[in-house]
Amino acid sequence: MTMPFKAQTSSSAASSTASNAAATGLVSIDLKQIGQNWANLQALVGPAQCGAVVKADAYGLGADKVIPALVRAGCKTFFIATPSEAEETRARAPNAVIYALDGLVSGAERDFARLGVRPILSTFAQVEAWDNYSRSKRQRLPAGLHIDTGLNRLGLGARDARRLAGDETLRASLDLTLVMSHLACADNPADGKNRDQLLAFETLSALFRGVPRSLAASDGLMLGKPYQFDLVRPGYALYGGQASQSNPAPVTPVVTVTAAILSFSDVAPGETVGYSATWRANRPSRIATVAAGYADGVPRSASAPDGRPAAQVRIAGVLCPIVGRVSMDLITVDVTDLGHRLEQVSHATLIGPGLTIEDAGYAADTIGYEILTRLGRRFERVYLDDGA
Ligand SMILES: *Cc1c(COP(=O)(O)O)cnc(C)c1O
């Protein structure tokens, strides 16, 4: 699985335009596995349909590559967040249904209509604005409807949902193609809030008879059939993430991140390593300096293991702790125990087999989602098996 670092930029069977400059780091993204993850989830939720959330540049992995891979796998419904994501998504998925989760951001009517992207209306005012725009164009432009069932983030509350359902003129002129809500605690199957939201969604969505329904993201769809309705909306699971520790999804990681080791240094007991001298050697130590820092997506919070286990990277097959501060371009790693195994070593693995995005997130007091979406743009990117 781990390839020799130097060989990758030139000989990989990938489509990325390999630059001539020597890469200090490499992000490899397995597009075939993303397609397989989608297919696994589709098989799990059928007869419900499995969509794909590709907001935030497909969680940082590159929407331009990820969306076509999902189309090839058979995905027909995509979710983005913002109007700025609409254009590229439409270009990469010309025939797909595309929903915008952030709703009708003011002024976005024209672009959404032109691109055939459906806003998921989340306030009564947005419903009226979309309806007015549609009438002015003498069209019934499709849209989704977001109902809040307890997350208290986006969506019409119960009262507005009933008001809309009771407004026969507005209902007749609106072309609602999806009614959705979002779960607050689906990563914990034991949380009673899941059932409360499920019941609220069943009640409120019934006001819009015949409109397809969606409640679950990556974690929610693992709560079982009652949560899957007509359409599920995974993002994280497609990219190999496990949103719920207790309820693992049938998916496999897709991202590997490696970075070059720039130097080794020997540090005497009592000496410190890095900015602010936060780490002090208590034995003769060997430190590897690796070309990855917070500008490359290693959170600076991975440097201060206050009670948490130290963040780790894999060098010569062995998990080794990051010591001292993460800086913009560099981390320092304690490789004292590796001995002669360091002789042939040229790189460290930051994300890969046995080092999940969840591990990296936990060690930095964050979640795997943030690790993915903050992967830096400075490393070389290689897309495996993109079928192009
Ligand atoms: C981001 C998002 C999703 C996807 O969530 P994952 O946990 O990545 O599967 C689904 N629905 C809504 C409303 C979202 O904001």
The ligand as an ORCA input file, in Angstrom:
! r2SCAN-3c Opt
* xyz 0 1
  C     -23.022     18.059      5.478
  C     -24.418     17.543      5.525
  C     -24.688     16.195      5.219
  C     -23.599     15.168      5.044
  O     -23.146     14.801      6.338
  P     -22.085     13.620      6.554
  O     -22.026     13.480      8.035
  O     -20.820     14.094      5.959
  O     -22.618     12.423      5.872
  C     -26.012     15.808      5.122
  N     -27.023     16.696      5.361
  C     -26.800     17.973      5.711
  C     -27.932     18.882      5.983
  C     -25.485     18.438      5.820
  O     -25.251     19.707      6.188
*
